[in-house]
Each structure stands twice: as structure tokens, then as C-alpha cells.
Amino acid sequence: MEVSYFFRKARSHAFSIESLFDNIQQQVKVQNQFKASKVVVPSIRNVMANIVAAGQKQSDINHITGDIHYVSLGMKKRNTILTIHDCVFLTRFSKWDVKYWLFKFFWYQLPMMRANTITVISEKTKSELIKLTGVRAGKIKVVPNFFDPRFQFSPKVFNAECPRILQIGTKENKNIHNLAVALKGLRCELHIVGYLDAATKETLEENRISYKNFTNLSFEQLKQQYMECDMVSFVSTYEGFGLPILEACAVGRPLVTSRISPMDEIAEDAACKVNPYNTFDIRRGILKVIENAEYRDQLINNGWKMRYRYSIENITNQYSEIYNYIAQQPEVFSIFRPAKAAASFLGLV
């Protein structure tokens, strides 16, 4: 049996999905349960071209890895899995905005109707998806992300005099504006990975933050940033999962993250947790990590203990169970399905 993984066309500023499922694909091959192939859609913006191309390259099991939900429209429903990483498009707009309804129907509900099974990367995303789209809970399986095995534990002497703080991501939800206010007056160097807009640069400069900005990094360059930093800051206001949590733990760096779902549950006791909306609390957490060596070591040790739960072997086994389940299930037709979809779209269920 062959599993085909469908990927969006590569973007210079975004590669987390590709990194995750490239590893899953390779691990599936290693475990010798299935053949595994990779399909990259031909266009970033041409939706119809992507739907047609995906439909022409189907196999026994089709796994849409994320961000191109709509290609499920060209696939057989019985053997298609759709991974949804977050509901950010539905949380970004008001229900009074037409964009909300367009995204709800064309980006979520219609593609989900054309999938046998939906996987999400956290319980938070599952709850949001059910609440915002009305999809039934039984159709959704939670399969978390994993420690990328290419990130290796790399001990480093902590520079308490002027720590290098690593920030991954620059979108509004990454909360760099509050981080900059929290760091004002602290002797540190902030390394930011991702494109910085003019407003964010202005905030950093107003708060006199010593920072360096890095874009279009290769995986090896990103890994080097983790290895060279003293600590990681990830005080986002919204995430579907939060890969930097696992990456910081894998390399062995103390982490400050948000005390909100899903970061709170994923980090467990391997991070100093703060209120991302309170700059004083963010500052408190960062200072605690800088000033308390014993606490830093405790965070690092706790992060190391999470390795099995989020190992690639464990996560691949969870996906493999879904593939086997789908392979054994015939397609079931229901005359009520269109009515349920219409009711969900109108907010009646």
C-alpha cells in the first residue's frame, strides 16, 4: 500500500509543514509498513491547477499535509486524510466580515466534507474546529507534532551577563511588540527569525532592543541559531501547536512560553510560563530564567523527558494506525450529508 503526501509549493519564508512531513514520509519508509511518495502542487496561487494536479497523482492513501486544504476537492473521499494545523483564518475575522464566511466554507468546511479523516496537531485546534465549523468530533484525530530528530542536544554555558534570546516567527500572533517592551532595559541580544515589518522594527528601536534579524534560513542555519542561543522566547498569543517548544527542548535550551493553550499543555513543566498579554509577567519570566541557574537546569531536564511522547517513531505510529483504518473502511454514502453541511455553514449546528 502506498501513501502519497501532498505538499504546498515551497515558500521561502515558510517551511515548518515541509520539515514535519518530510520526516514523517522518511520514517514511514524506515518502518516498512507502507510505500511513501511526495507530491508538491505546481502553484502557490493557482487553486484549480493544484486541484487538478493533486487529483491526477492519487494513490492508495492520500494525505494532505496542510495549507492546501482545497486539493481534497479533486480527490476520492474514501482514502483522503486532511491535516489542519490551526483555525487562524477564522479567528482573524469577525462573523460580520464576508471573509469569515468565505474562509469558513472554502478553506475549511468544503475541504473537510471531501476528506475521510481530519487530523489536527493539538486538542486546542480540535476544539476550535468543532466550535467554528460544526464538524463532528468523531471525524477528527489529534496527532501532535514531534521532535525533529535532526535537532540534537547541545549543551552550552549560559551567558547570564548578556544572554542571546532566540525568537522564532514574526507574525502578529508571535507577540514581538510585547516582548520588546518586556526586554526594555535588559542587557541581552535578541535574534529574530522571520521578516520584520516597519512597525515591528520601530517598536524594537523605540525600546532600544539590541537585535539581529534573519530571514530565508536553511534548516541547518535555523538549527545553528538554536545551538548558539542561551534561551528561547515563544510568548505567542495564538498557535495551533508551537514547534519552537519542542525544538528548544531538543537542543537543550531554557524556554519562556505562554500560559495559554496549546503551549501550556505541550510545554508541560519544561518551560517558564507567562501571560503573553502582560509585559511585566513576560519580563518576570525572562529574568527568572536568566538569574536562576538551578531553575534553568530543571527546565532543560524536564524538556529532555518529553522526548518519547513527541518522538517521530511514536507520532508516525499514530499516523500509520489511521492509514490502516482508512484502508479497511468502505465509503459510506449518506443522503443527509449535504443538509448537515448547509446547516453548519449557516451556523445552525
C-alpha positions as CSV (number, residue, x, y, z in Angstrom):
1,M,0.0,0.0,0.0
2,E,1.3,3.5,-0.9
3,V,0.8,6.7,1.0
4,S,1.1,9.9,-1.0
5,Y,1.9,13.1,0.9
6,F,0.6,16.3,-0.8
7,F,2.6,19.5,-0.1
8,R,2.0,23.1,-0.9
9,K,4.5,24.7,-3.3
10,A,7.7,25.7,-1.4
11,R,7.8,29.2,0.1
12,S,11.0,30.9,1.1
13,H,9.6,32.2,4.4
14,A,7.6,29.1,5.5
15,F,8.9,25.5,5.7
16,S,7.6,24.1,9.0
17,I,5.0,21.8,7.3
18,E,7.5,20.6,4.8
19,S,10.0,19.8,7.6
20,L,7.5,17.9,9.6
21,F,6.0,15.7,6.9
22,D,9.3,15.1,5.1
23,N,10.4,13.4,8.3
24,I,7.1,11.5,8.6
25,Q,7.5,10.3,5.0
26,Q,11.0,9.1,5.6
27,Q,10.0,7.4,8.8
28,V,7.1,5.6,7.1
29,K,9.7,4.1,4.7
30,V,12.0,3.1,7.5
31,Q,9.2,1.3,9.4
32,N,8.4,-0.6,6.1
33,Q,4.7,-0.5,6.7
34,F,3.9,1.4,3.5
35,K,5.5,2.8,0.4
36,A,5.6,6.6,0.7
37,S,5.8,9.3,-2.0
38,K,5.8,13.1,-2.0
39,V,3.7,15.3,-4.3
40,V,4.2,19.0,-4.5
41,V,1.5,21.0,-6.1
42,P,2.6,23.2,-9.0
43,S,1.5,26.7,-7.9
44,I,1.3,29.0,-4.9
45,R,-1.9,30.8,-6.1
46,N,-3.5,28.8,-8.9
47,V,-6.1,26.8,-7.0
48,M,-7.5,25.0,-10.0
49,A,-4.1,23.9,-11.2
50,N,-3.3,22.5,-7.8
51,I,-6.7,20.6,-7.5
52,V,-6.2,19.0,-11.0
53,A,-2.6,18.1,-10.3
54,A,-3.4,16.5,-7.0
55,G,-6.3,14.6,-8.4
56,Q,-4.0,13.1,-11.1
57,K,-1.4,11.8,-8.5
58,Q,-3.6,10.0,-6.1
59,S,-2.6,6.7,-4.6
60,D,-4.0,4.2,-2.1
61,I,-3.9,6.7,0.8
62,N,-3.7,10.5,0.1
63,H,-2.5,12.7,3.0
64,I,-2.9,16.4,2.5
65,T,-0.2,17.8,4.9
66,G,-1.7,21.3,5.3
67,D,-2.3,24.8,3.9
68,I,-3.7,23.4,0.6
69,H,-6.9,22.1,2.2
70,Y,-8.8,22.7,-1.1
71,V,-7.0,20.0,-3.1
72,S,-9.2,17.4,-1.4
73,L,-11.9,18.6,-3.9
74,G,-10.1,16.7,-6.6
75,M,-9.5,13.5,-4.6
76,K,-11.5,10.4,-3.7
77,K,-13.0,11.0,-0.3
78,R,-12.7,7.4,0.9
79,N,-8.9,7.4,1.1
80,T,-8.1,11.1,1.8
81,I,-6.7,12.5,5.0
82,L,-6.6,16.2,5.6
83,T,-4.3,17.7,8.3
84,I,-5.4,21.1,9.6
85,H,-2.8,22.9,11.7
86,D,-4.9,25.8,13.1
87,C,-8.0,27.9,12.6
88,V,-6.2,31.2,12.4
89,F,-8.2,32.4,9.4
90,L,-11.5,32.0,11.3
91,T,-10.1,33.8,14.4
92,R,-8.8,36.7,12.4
93,F,-12.1,37.9,11.1
94,S,-15.4,38.9,12.7
95,K,-18.5,36.9,11.8
96,W,-19.8,40.2,10.3
97,D,-17.0,40.1,7.8
98,V,-17.7,38.3,4.5
99,K,-14.1,37.0,4.5
100,Y,-15.0,34.9,7.6
101,W,-17.7,33.1,5.7
102,L,-15.6,32.6,2.6
103,F,-12.8,31.1,4.6
104,K,-15.1,29.0,6.7
105,F,-16.8,27.4,3.7
106,F,-14.0,27.2,1.0
107,W,-10.9,26.7,3.3
108,Y,-12.5,24.5,6.0
109,Q,-16.0,23.1,5.5
110,L,-15.9,22.1,1.8
111,P,-12.4,20.5,2.0
112,M,-13.4,18.7,5.2
113,M,-16.5,17.3,3.5
114,R,-14.2,15.8,0.9
115,A,-11.9,14.1,3.4
116,N,-12.4,10.7,5.1
117,T,-10.5,11.8,8.2
118,I,-9.2,15.1,9.6
119,T,-6.1,15.2,11.7
120,V,-5.1,18.2,13.9
121,I,-2.0,18.8,15.9
122,S,-3.5,19.7,19.2
123,E,-6.6,19.4,21.3
124,K,-7.0,23.2,21.1
125,T,-7.2,23.0,17.3
126,K,-9.8,20.2,17.5
127,S,-12.0,22.2,19.9
128,E,-11.7,25.3,17.7
129,L,-12.6,23.4,14.6
130,I,-15.6,21.8,16.1
131,K,-16.8,25.1,17.6
132,L,-16.2,27.2,14.5
133,T,-17.2,24.8,11.7
134,G,-19.6,22.3,13.3
135,V,-17.6,19.3,12.1
136,R,-18.4,16.2,14.1
137,A,-15.8,15.3,16.7
138,G,-15.6,11.6,15.6
139,K,-14.1,12.7,12.2
140,I,-11.1,14.4,13.9
141,K,-8.0,12.7,15.2
142,V,-5.4,14.5,17.3
143,V,-1.8,13.6,16.2
144,P,0.7,16.1,17.7
145,N,4.0,17.3,16.2
146,F,7.3,15.6,17.1
147,F,10.9,16.3,18.0
148,D,12.7,16.7,14.7
149,P,15.5,14.1,15.0
150,R,17.9,16.5,13.3
151,F,17.8,18.7,16.4
152,Q,20.4,17.2,18.7
153,F,21.0,18.0,22.4
154,S,23.9,20.6,22.5
155,P,25.0,21.8,26.0
156,K,26.0,25.4,26.3
157,V,27.4,27.6,29.1
158,F,24.7,30.1,29.8
159,N,25.7,33.8,29.3
160,A,24.0,35.4,32.2
161,E,25.7,38.7,31.6
162,C,24.2,39.2,28.2
163,P,22.1,36.3,27.1
164,R,21.2,35.7,23.5
165,I,17.5,35.2,23.2
166,L,16.0,33.5,20.2
167,Q,12.6,34.5,18.8
168,I,11.1,32.3,16.1
169,G,8.4,33.9,13.9
170,T,7.4,37.5,13.3
171,K,3.7,37.5,12.5
172,E,1.3,39.5,14.8
173,N,0.5,36.4,16.9
174,K,4.2,36.0,17.7
175,N,3.8,39.0,20.0
176,I,7.1,40.7,19.4
177,H,5.8,44.1,20.3
178,N,5.0,42.9,23.9
179,L,8.3,41.1,24.0
180,A,10.2,44.2,23.1
181,V,8.5,46.2,25.9
182,A,9.3,43.4,28.3
183,L,13.0,43.4,27.3
184,K,13.5,47.2,27.6
185,G,16.5,48.0,29.7
186,L,17.7,44.4,30.0
187,R,21.2,43.6,28.8
188,C,20.6,40.9,26.1
189,E,20.8,40.3,22.4
190,L,17.6,39.3,20.6
191,H,17.9,37.1,17.5
192,I,14.7,37.1,15.4
193,V,14.0,34.6,12.7
194,G,11.4,35.9,10.1
195,Y,10.6,39.0,8.1
196,L,10.2,42.2,10.2
197,D,7.7,44.8,9.1
198,A,8.3,48.5,9.6
199,A,6.1,48.8,12.7
200,T,7.9,45.9,14.5
201,K,11.3,47.5,13.7
202,E,10.1,50.8,15.1
203,T,8.9,49.1,18.3
204,L,12.3,47.4,18.7
205,E,14.1,50.6,18.2
206,E,11.9,52.6,20.5
207,N,12.6,50.2,23.3
208,R,16.3,50.2,22.4
209,I,16.5,46.5,21.9
210,S,19.8,45.1,20.6
211,Y,18.6,42.7,17.9
212,K,19.6,40.9,14.7
213,N,17.2,39.7,12.1
214,F,17.5,36.6,10.0
215,T,15.3,35.5,7.0
216,N,15.2,32.7,4.5
217,L,17.3,30.4,6.7
218,S,18.0,26.8,5.7
219,F,17.2,24.1,8.2
220,E,20.9,23.9,9.2
221,Q,21.1,27.6,9.7
222,L,17.9,27.5,11.8
223,K,19.4,24.7,13.9
224,Q,22.6,26.7,14.4
225,Q,20.5,29.6,15.8
226,Y,19.1,27.3,18.4
227,M,22.6,25.9,19.3
228,E,24.1,29.4,19.6
229,C,21.3,31.0,21.7
230,D,21.1,30.9,25.5
231,M,17.3,30.8,25.8
232,V,14.2,30.8,23.6
233,S,11.3,33.1,23.8
234,F,8.0,32.0,22.4
235,V,5.3,34.1,24.0
236,S,2.7,33.9,21.2
237,T,-0.9,34.9,21.6
238,Y,-2.1,32.2,19.2
239,E,-0.7,28.9,18.0
240,G,-2.0,25.7,16.5
241,F,0.8,23.8,18.2
242,G,4.1,25.6,18.7
243,L,7.1,23.8,17.2
244,P,9.7,26.0,18.8
245,I,8.7,24.5,22.2
246,L,9.9,21.1,21.0
247,E,12.9,22.5,19.2
248,A,14.1,24.3,22.2
249,C,13.7,21.2,24.4
250,A,15.5,19.0,21.8
251,V,18.6,21.3,21.7
252,G,18.5,21.8,25.5
253,R,17.7,25.5,25.8
254,P,15.5,27.0,28.6
255,L,12.3,28.3,27.2
256,V,9.8,31.0,28.1
257,T,6.4,30.5,26.6
258,S,2.7,31.5,27.0
259,R,0.5,30.2,29.8
260,I,-2.4,29.6,27.3
261,S,-3.5,26.6,25.2
262,P,-1.9,24.8,23.4
263,M,1.6,26.0,24.6
264,D,0.6,25.4,28.2
265,E,-0.2,21.7,27.7
266,I,2.6,21.0,25.3
267,A,5.4,22.5,27.3
268,E,4.2,20.9,30.5
269,D,6.9,21.6,33.1
270,A,9.7,22.2,30.6
271,A,9.1,26.0,30.2
272,C,8.7,29.1,32.3
273,K,5.1,30.1,31.5
274,V,3.9,33.7,31.4
275,N,0.9,35.8,30.5
276,P,1.6,36.9,26.9
277,Y,-0.6,39.9,27.2
278,N,1.2,41.2,30.3
279,T,4.6,42.7,29.6
280,F,5.5,42.7,33.3
281,D,4.9,39.0,33.5
282,I,6.9,38.3,30.4
283,R,9.8,40.3,31.9
284,R,9.4,38.4,35.2
285,G,9.7,35.0,33.4
286,I,12.8,36.1,31.3
287,L,14.5,37.4,34.4
288,K,13.8,34.2,36.3
289,V,15.5,32.1,33.6
290,I,18.5,34.5,33.4
291,E,19.0,34.8,37.2
292,N,18.3,31.2,38.4
293,A,20.8,28.6,37.2
294,E,19.1,25.7,39.1
295,Y,15.8,26.6,37.5
296,R,17.3,26.7,34.0
297,D,18.7,23.2,34.5
298,Q,15.4,21.9,35.8
299,L,13.6,23.2,32.6
300,I,16.2,21.6,30.4
301,N,15.9,18.3,32.2
302,N,12.1,18.3,32.0
303,G,12.3,19.0,28.3
304,W,14.5,16.0,27.8
305,K,12.0,13.8,29.5
306,M,9.3,14.6,26.9
307,R,11.3,13.0,24.0
308,Y,9.4,9.7,23.8
309,R,5.9,11.2,23.9
310,Y,6.8,13.5,21.0
311,S,9.2,11.1,19.2
312,I,8.9,10.7,15.5
313,E,8.5,7.0,15.9
314,N,5.5,7.4,18.2
315,I,3.9,10.0,16.0
316,T,4.5,8.0,12.8
317,N,2.8,5.0,14.5
318,Q,-0.3,7.2,15.2
319,Y,-0.5,8.2,11.6
320,S,0.1,4.6,10.5
321,E,-2.9,3.5,12.6
322,I,-5.1,6.0,10.7
323,Y,-3.8,4.8,7.3
324,N,-4.6,1.2,8.2
325,Y,-8.0,2.2,9.5
326,I,-8.9,4.1,6.3
327,A,-7.6,1.3,4.1
328,Q,-10.1,-1.1,5.7
329,Q,-13.1,1.2,5.6
330,P,-15.5,1.3,2.6
331,E,-17.0,4.6,1.7
332,V,-20.4,5.2,3.3
333,F,-22.9,7.4,1.4
334,S,-25.4,9.5,3.4
335,I,-28.2,11.5,1.8
336,F,-28.2,13.7,4.9
337,R,-24.6,14.9,4.5
338,P,-25.3,17.9,2.2
339,A,-28.0,19.0,4.6
340,K,-25.7,18.8,7.6
341,A,-23.0,20.8,5.7
342,A,-25.6,23.5,4.8
343,A,-26.8,23.7,8.4
344,S,-23.3,24.0,9.7
345,F,-22.4,26.8,7.2
346,L,-25.5,28.8,8.3
347,G,-24.5,28.4,11.9
348,L,-27.5,26.2,12.8
349,V,-25.5,23.4,14.3
